[in-house]
Amino acid sequence: MCNFKSWYFDDNGYVIECAECNHLRVCFGSTMLTLNCIDYRAFYDLVCWKKETHLPVVDQHTKCIVIATPCKSVQIILSEQELNDLYEMLQHADTEMKTQQLLDLFERRDP
C-alpha cells in the first residue's frame, strides 16, 4: 500500500510521491498521471520547455498546447492559462523536493 508525501496541493491539482514505491502522482484538471522518477523528470522538463518556448495566443483559454506523456497514446491538451498553472504547480513541487533533499543531506551529516 502506498504511503504518500504531498509536494503540492491546491484546487487545480497536486503532486504526491509514494515513499515506498517512489512513484509520483500528478493530478491536474481531469488528468492523473502515475510516473516513475525518470518519467516524472521528463514530464517536468517538457512542461518547462513548453512554457519557455510557447508563443502567446490571442485567447489564453484556447486549448492548443499539446503535452506528451510517457504513454504514447495519451497526450494532454492545455490552454495557455492551464499551461501556466501546471508549470507553477510543478515548479512549486520541484522546489519542495529539492528543499527536502537538502535537509536530508544535513540530517545525514549530524553525528
ROFIVO-874107 format. One record per residue: x, y, z of N, C-alpha, C in turn. Coordinates in steps of 0.001 Angstrom, whole numbers, plus 500000, padded with zeros to 6 digits. Example, Ala and Ser with C-alpha at 12.3 -4.5 7.8 and 13.67 -1.06 7.14 Angstrom:
% residues 2
513190494310507800512300495500507800513200496700507800;512850497750507080513670498940507140512900500030507870;
//
This chain:
% residues 111
500842498824500000500000500000500000500892501247500000;500521502210499224501330503422499091501213504320500315;502317504979500598502404505948501691502851507260501059;501905508189500838502175509377500031502709510557500834;503679511230500234504215512510500709503685513561499736;503059514593500262502494515640499413503542516710499130;503796516959497848504738518010497448504011519285497064;502773519148496613501976520315496226500513519905496208;499639520814496640498202520543496604497448521865496544;496548522004495583495608523125495546494378522705494754;493494523655494472492239523342493790492452522826492363;493579523187491719493850522757490345494460521366490254;495122520917491324495750519607491269496749519390492383;497529518333492219498510518005493241499649517177492666;500746517144493425501874516259493146502186515549494455;502093514221494437502399513426495610503368512320495216;504102511796496195505078510737495930504920509646496972;504950508401496522504885507269497430506283507009497995;506393506999499303507681506759499962508147505314499790;507243504413499458507596503005499338507950502601497906;507139503010496931507413502600495543508083503708494725;508213504908495307508867506062494675508194506552493402;506951506186493164506207506728492034505584508055492440;505493508941491464504870510244491693503528510269490989;502559510871491631501238511025491039501024512510490800;500769512851489544500486514227489153499027514272488734;498264515087489425496858515267489083496671516730488721;496140516970487530495902518335487086494640518346486248;493693519181486621492424519203485902491755517849486003;491438517250484870490801515928484860491784514821484506;493090515113484581494118514142484218494914513733485451;495162512434485584496030511948486641497068511020486017;498330511317486289499437510501485798500158509890486985;500511508612486890501368507965487874502667507658487153;503757508281487631505025508250486907506159507775487809;507114507044487215508328506753487969509184508018487960;510271508015488698511093509231488835511626509732487495;512046508821486621512595509214485317511511509837484444;510341509209484400509241509744483598508733511073484170;508725511194485494508311512460486107509261513579485692;510557513318485752511551514342485388511393514723483912;511148513742483042510942514026481619509681514872481416;508616514548482140507369515312482055507593516738482556;508273516876483672508593518187484244509406519016483244;510441518419482673511282519124481703510487519542480471;509583518680480018508767519002478845507828520173479131;507198520166480289506309521277480652507103522578480737;508286522529481337509131523732481430509527524225480045;509896523295479170510281523666477803509100524290477061;507918523686477196506719524236476539506433525645477046;506547525840478340506293527160478932507281528195478400;508558527818478306509594528748477850509501529058476360;509041528111475555509047528289474101507683528653473519;506642528587474334505298528857473824505131530336473464;504606530572472281504292531932471851502851532233472234;502614533358472903501255533687473358500256533728472202;499044533314472522497948533350471552496978534443471966;496066534764471072495111535847471332494211535496472525;493696534292472545492794533865473618493506532852474510;493801533240475731494522532369476664493744531113477028;492472531054476695491640529914477070491456528908475932;492083529158474775492022528226473658492962527063473925;492443525840473853493261524652474096494038524327472826;495342524669472846496162524484471648497572523985471975;497857523711473235499191523283473652499130521801473996;499922521002473294499914519557473491501130519155474319;500868518395475385501920517871476244501891516362476130;503000515779475709503108514324475616503239513726477012;502851512471477135503025511727478384503845510474478060;504320509769479069505081508544478800504282507489478032;502966507549478113502113506650477342501906507283475968;502437506670474933502424507265473590501026507597473078;500006506879473564498651507130473068497895508162473899;498532508727474927497874509721475772498659511026475733;497968512099475398498547513432475408497581514353476143;498114515425476692497296516397477399497225517643476534;496030518183476354495889519429475607495444520518476583;496199521611476561496002522684477537495831524032476857;495184524922477573495162526327477164496421526978477721;496678528193477301497840528922477805497752529114479320;496565529430479809496378529606481251496615528289481996;496114527194481439496326525891482075497805525509482072;498516525800480983499950525545480943500658526335482044;500288527593482203500879528411483261500600527810484641;499374527357484861499012526766486154499770525465486407;499868524613485381500608523354485516502083523626485770;502644524568485050504043524952485230504293525420486661;503437526300487167503591526802488539503473525671489558;502553524755489331502376523624490229503639522763490278;504180522435489101505376521596489043506602522325489595;506688523627489366507796524408489917507759524387491444;506586524581491997506446524574493450506809523200494018;506311522143493391506632520787493845508135520535493753;508754520979492669510200520790492490510985521510493583;510584522707493918511240523458494985511117522714496314;509948522181496589509741521421497822510622520173497857;510703519470496732511524518252496668513002518571496882;513481519611496228514895519993496365515207520459497785;514286521177498388514476521613499771514582520411500696;513716519422500493513757518213501319515063517442501113;515540517383499871516816516709499598517958517389500341;517962518714500362518998519448501096518901519185502594;517697519206503122517514518927504549517966517513504893;517678516565504015518114515184504234519633515082504267;520308515841503425521767515835503417522323516312504749;521740517372505300522212517898506576521908516946507718;520765516264507659520421515307508711521398514140508732;521850513701507577522805512583507494524183512965508022;524501514244507983525816514709508404525919514853509914;524783515025510578524810515201512028525259513901512705;526221514011513651526694512807514348525707512283515363;
//
